[in-house]
Amino acid sequence: MNFQEEVQKFIQEHFQNTLPTIALDLVIFGFHENQLKVLLLRWKGGDYWMLPGGRVYKKEDVDDAATRILRERTKLEMLFLQQFHVFGKLNRSSYFSAQETYKLLGIENLYSPDFRDVSVGYYALVEYTKVNPVADNFSDECRWWSIDELPCLLFDHNDIIRVALKTLRRQLSYQPVGYNLLPEIFSMTDLQSLYETILGRQLDRRNFYKQMMTYGILELSESSPKIASRKTPYLYRFKKERYEQLLDDEELTIG
C-alpha cells in the first residue's frame, strides 16, 4: 500500500468515528530569542505546510479534542488553550483552490464538490524550550516558524494565524500574558520584550513596570539580588493563583 492509499484508508476509517465536517485547527505560540513563533506541520512527501489540527470523536467534547491534539504535538501536560474563532467561509483556500489542495494531499477522491469543512480555532501558549515538536503520521516535520516568516499555508491557515494573533494582542489590553510563554524565572526586561514582540511596537519602560506591578501577579524570586543592577536585575516569577484570577471564565487553563 502506497502513501496516498494509506492516507485515504485512514481518512475513511477516521470519518466513521468522528464528526466529518467539523475540524480543529491549533495555533501554538512560543517565544524564543525575542521572536514569536508558531508550530507548523509539513505534509509528507511535499513542501506544503499547515497548522496542527484534527477531528472530534463522536463521543468527545470539543475542548477535550483540542487538548488531546495539543498534547500529541507538544508532549506537554501543563498547557494554556483558548478557543478564539470559528472559520466557516464557503471558500477556505487562500492560496490554492480546494480541488488543488486535496490533489496536493492525494485525497481528492474522498471529497465531493459540495463538501464543506467548518473549523474551530484554538490558540495555545507554551514555553518554547519545553516543547518537543512531534509530527503526525502524515507529516515529515513539525517545527517552529517565526510569525514574520510564515510560508503560504494550505487552506486558510494564514488567515487563522492572523486572527489568533489579533486575539492575543487584544487580550493584552485587559489580561496578563506570559505565564505559559516565559521560563519560571525571568526579568522585567524579558517580560517587556515578550509584550513588545506580540504587539509589534515599543513600550515605555516605567509605564510597563507600573502596569505589571498593579496587576499583582509578580513576586521576586529567591535568586534576585538584594540591589538590582544592569548586570544582575531583579528576577521575578508569576503568582499562579492571582494570575489565573485575572483570566476570563471562558478561557481554558489545562493541567
N, C-alpha and C positions, 0 to 999 in steps of 0.2 A: 504494500500500500504506500503510495507516494504522499508527499506532504499535503497537497491540496485535498486528496481523498481523506486524510486524517482530519483535516480541518472540517470538511463537510460532514463527516460522520460525527465528530464531536458536537458541532452546532445542532445537528438534527436531534441527537440524544439530549443535548442541553436544553433545547426548546421544549422538550417533553416534560421537564421538571421545573421550568422557570416561567416567569411572566414574559411572553415572547416579544412584546412591543415596548417594554419598559427597560431602559438601560440605566446604569450608573456610571458617571464619569467623575474621577477624582483629580483635583488639582492639589498636589502635595508640595507645599512650600518648605524650603530650607534656607538658611542664611549662612554664608561662608565667605570669608575674605571680602567683606563689605559688598557682597552681591546677593541678591535674592534669586534663588534657584527653584526649579520645578522638575519633578521626576517625569521622564518620558520613556515610552517603550518603542523599540524598533521592530517592526514586523519581520518575521523570519524570511530570509532569502531576498530581502529588498532593502531600500534605503528610505522607507516610509515610516514616519514617526506619529505617535498618538499618545493620548493620555491613558493611564491605567484605568481600567473600568471592568464592568461585568454585569451580571444579571441577578435578579432577585428570585430566589427559590419560592415556589408556590406556598410553602409553609414557613416563610421567613419574613420578619419585619424589614422594612426598607433600611432603617438605620442600622440594623444588625448586619445586613448585607454589605453596606458601605464599610462598616467596621471590619468585617471579615476580609474584604478586598484590600483595605489599607494595611492590615497586619500581614497579609500574604506578600505585599510588595515591599514592606519596610522591615518586617520581623521585630517590630516594636510592640510593647504592651501598653505603655502609658502614653496615650495619644489625645490630641485635641482635634475634633472633627465637627464641621458645621455644614448643614445643608444651606445653599445660598440661592439657587435658582432652578427653574425647570425650563429645558430647552425643547421646543416643540414646533419649530418652523416647518413649513412644508418642504422647503429646500434647506437641508442641514449640511450642505457640502460647500465650503468656502473656496477651495482651490481645485477640486476635482468634482465632477458630477457624481451622483450616487452610483450610476452604472459603471463609471470609470473606477470608482473606489472599490466596489465589490469585485470588479475584474482584477484589479491590482492585488486584492486579497485572495483571489481564487475562489470566491464563494458566490459568483454571480448567479449560479443555477439555483440557489436556495431562496432567492428573493423575487417576489412578483413585482411588477411595475407599481402597484398601489401599496406596497409595504411601507409602513411608517414607524419610525422609532422615536419615542419620546424619552429624553434623558433627564435624570435628576442629578444636578451638580452639587458636589460637596467639595469644600476645601479643608485641607489639613495643615497644621503647623507642627513641624517635627524638628528635632535637633539634628543638624546635618551630620555631625561626627558619629552619631549613634546609629545611623541608618545603614543597613546592608542591602542595597537595592537588589531585588530579585525579579528576574524576567519570568513571564508565564510560559506555558508550553508552546505558544505560537509566536514567541518573540526571541530574537537573538540577543537582545541587550535591553537593560533598564538602567538609565543613568541620569545624572543631573545635567540640566541645561540652565545657563543664565537667562533670566527673564528678558534680557535685552538682546539675546542672540538666538531666539527660537526659529526653527525651520518652519516651512509651510507644512502644517499638520493635516492629517486626514480628517474628514468630516468637518465639523465646525469647532474643532478643539482649540484653535487660536482664539476664537471668539469666547469660548468658555473660560479660558485663562484670563482674558481681558476683564470679563465680568467678575471673576473671582478676585482679581487684584483690586478692582474698583470697590468691591465689597470690603476687602481687608483695609483699604485706605479709609473708607467711611467708618469702619469700626474704631480706628484710631482717634476719632473725634469725640468718642464717648466711652471708650473702654480701653483698658490696658492691653498691650500686646508684648510678648517677649518670653513668657514663661516656657513655652514649648520650642522657642527658636534659639535661645541662648544657653550656654553652659550653666551649671548650677551657680557658679561664682563668676561675677562679671563686674566691670567698672561702669560708671555712669557714661563714659565715652563710648563704651561698647553698646549700651542701650540706646544712646542718641544716634549712633551710626546706623543701628537697625531701623529706627524710625525714619531717618533721613533717606535710607535706601528704599524703604517701602513707599514713602511719599514722593520721592524724586526731587527733593529740594532740601536746602539747609535750614536748620532751626537755630534760634538764639539759645546759646548755652545756658544762661541764667534762667530764662523763662522755662526752658525744658526741665531743668533741675527742680524748679519750684513746682511745676505741674506734677512731676513724678512723686515728689515728696508729699504733695497734697493728697494723692491717691491713698497713701498709707500702705502701699504694697511692698515697700522695700525695707530691709533691715541690713545693718552692717554685718559682714562676715567676720568670723573669728580671726581670719587671716588678714584683716585690714590693719594697716599701720596706725599707730596712735596719732600721728600727724601726717596727713596726706601730702604728697609732692608729685611732681610730674613723672618721676621715675617709679614711685610707689603710690598710686592713687588709692583712695578708698575703694574697697570691694564690697559688693552687695549680693544679696540673694533675695528671691521673692518670698513674701509671706503667702504661702499657698492658699490658706483659708480666706484671707482678705482678698486675694486676687480673684478667687472663684466667686466671691460675693458680688463682684462688680460685673460679672458676666450675665448676659440675658438668660432667662429661663429657657429660651428657645435653643440656646447653644448647647452642644453636647460635649462634655468632658469625659473621655473614655479612659477607664483604668481598671 
